[in-house]
Structure formats: structure tokens, C-alpha cells
């Protein structure tokens, strides 16, 4: 049986593809053991690890069984290997008689042993069927409260309990937020970032003044900036007793994003009016859905509502029906 070989790759799929290329075969013809699933690290920059697998050719079970049977047939049993002494058939040659003596008695020929007929084997009676044992119903396990199973850190950012406290944020809260953001940004920028932090007891706004690195911090479609904001909220929720939302911005990205959402809301509203059919946005966070709702709340011919499950939901934009048509139905 062939031994395992080790293969690595950026992901598990890459490592398995390397094994397939090495053995020149397909995935279902290999036995694969996963050693490490790999890690993308923080934003794909820090702590990145490659995936590692062990693989070898899959053995054909029919071929293995055939080889085992052939090997067993080639090895004779101990009883068969012993020589069998056949009974002497016929008369033995008489020994020479000495002169002057009486002839010796001739030995009687040995008779062949008679084989006894095989006795017919009686069929064994079938064992009595045992009565099925009735198993006792398993007792249901006590349900553990969700408060113990789901810690506060697992709550998504959009589902944090609202805090409408408009009092100015304390200096202790601002300093704590400043320390969290510097720890997150230092591995990315490789220098101490310039931050502007202000807000209330319920919401803290963080502005990163790094124009040269704004594209790196924003990422594709704002994914890096959203990840920084998510991490900051998670860390702050563990270290601050009351719920606080942190909003991270750089290079006026939030303003440009809100402006794009308002334009999208106006475009979908006009389309809903002209076609008379509801229009839908892509899944959005609670903050972005709120921008859509506020942009269309003054339009008397349009109504909006959220649809979906989880923190990301769609905004449905529907044209209002005339009062006469609603009463007719």
C-alpha cells in the first residue's frame, strides 16, 4: 500500500489540486487527510497560514480482496502438506528361506480399509426468535438558556441594542476607543494612525485621517472598513458596560456611500412608479436600510419595508395604491 505524501496550498482546494496533479488522477481516486485548514489571518495580511493535507492513491477494495484470496490459496494447510501413507496392496515378496529349515508362514495380504458411508447431517433447528426488548424512551435533556450559549461578543454589529443616550461621550470612553483603533490599525499601516474621535454615550464616530492609505483601509466595496468597524464594536462591547456603537470612516467614504444609497433609492422609487411593481435592493445592514427609508419617507406615492432574516435584509420599495382602487377590492 502506498504511503501518504504531504501537500500545501493557500486553501484546502489548492492543496487537494496539488495532490491530484502529483498523482495524475481525480479527487475521488485519492485518500485525503486534512492536517491544517489554513488561516487567512487579519484581513489577509497578518497571521496567514497555508492549508496542509496528506494524500495517497485510493486502493481498489476488489483488487485487495483478490490478492488476499490468492495469497491464502498459495499457502497449503499443515495437514495437507504431510505425506499420506497409502496401504500396501498385493502380496509382499517372500524372504529367502534358509536351507534345512521349514518354510516360514506366508503373511496374509492386507485388506483395503473400507470407507464408511457418510452419515446424513440432520438440519439444525432454527433458533427461537427472541422477543424484542422495549427500550425506555430517552429522557429529554434540559434546555440551556440562550444567554449562556451565546455570549455578547457573538451578537452582530447591526443587532446591538440601541442606545439613544445623547449625552457627550466621557473621556474614558474616547480614550478606550482610541486605544482599540490604534491596536487594529498599527499592523496595517505600520505606523501610528492619526485619529479624530467624537460622539455621544450611545455612538462614537472615528475618523481616520490617512489620505494616502484611505484606499487600503476602505478595501473592495468597503469590506476592510466594515471589518475594522466590526472588530472595534466587538472589543468595545467586552470592555465597556453599556452598549455603544462605533462608526469608522476615512476619506469621506461614509458620505459618498450614503449619497450613492440615496440615488439608488430615488432610482428604484421612479421605477416602481412607472412599472407599478415593487423593487428590491441587495441585502443591506440596518444602518444602510435606514438611509433608504429616510430618503423615501417624504414620497407620498411610495412605501418601503424590510424583508429577510438575520442582520442583512433587503428593502422593498412598493408603489402605493390609490384609495379608490383599494376600496373597490
TANORBEL-V853624 format. One record per helix or strand of 3 or more residues. SS is the DSSP state (hx for helix, st for strand). FROM is the first residue (numbers start at 0). LEN is the number of residues. If there is no record, write none. Layout:
BEGIN
ss=SS from=FROM len=LEN
ss=SS from=FROM len=LEN
END
This chain:
BEGIN
ss=st from=4 len=5
ss=hx from=11 len=12
ss=hx from=26 len=3
ss=st from=29 len=7
ss=st from=50 len=7
ss=hx from=60 len=14
ss=hx from=77 len=4
ss=hx from=145 len=4
ss=hx from=151 len=3
ss=hx from=156 len=3
ss=hx from=170 len=19
ss=st from=194 len=6
ss=st from=202 len=6
ss=hx from=213 len=5
ss=hx from=219 len=20
ss=st from=244 len=6
ss=hx from=252 len=23
ss=hx from=285 len=11
ss=st from=301 len=6
ss=st from=312 len=7
ss=hx from=322 len=6
END
